[in-house]
Amino acid sequence: MLRGFVVGKPYPEGVAFKEYTLADEDFLGPNYIACRAERADLIAALRFPDMATR
């Protein structure tokens, strides 16, 4: 969790939420989505269905 937010990379199937680190950022590539950590309902609705494949 980063300052009260969870961060994830969007895919067509959903968002792959994970612990964000600066090493994930290349400032060239994919966008990220941030969601307030207390909004478990939104996180569950947006979450990528199979996190093991990413």
LINUR-V938419 format. One line per field, one symbol per residue. ss: DSSP state (A for helix, B for strand, O for the rest). psi: psi as a letter, one per 20 degrees, with the letter a starting at -180 (. if undefined). Layout:
BEGIN
ss->???
psi->???
END
This chain:
BEGIN
ss->OBOOBBBBBBBOOBBBBBOOOAAAOOOOOOOBBBBBOOOAAAAAAABOOOAAAO
psi->pokjqqqqpprhiapnprppqhhipijhcqrqpppphimhggghhipphnhhi.
END
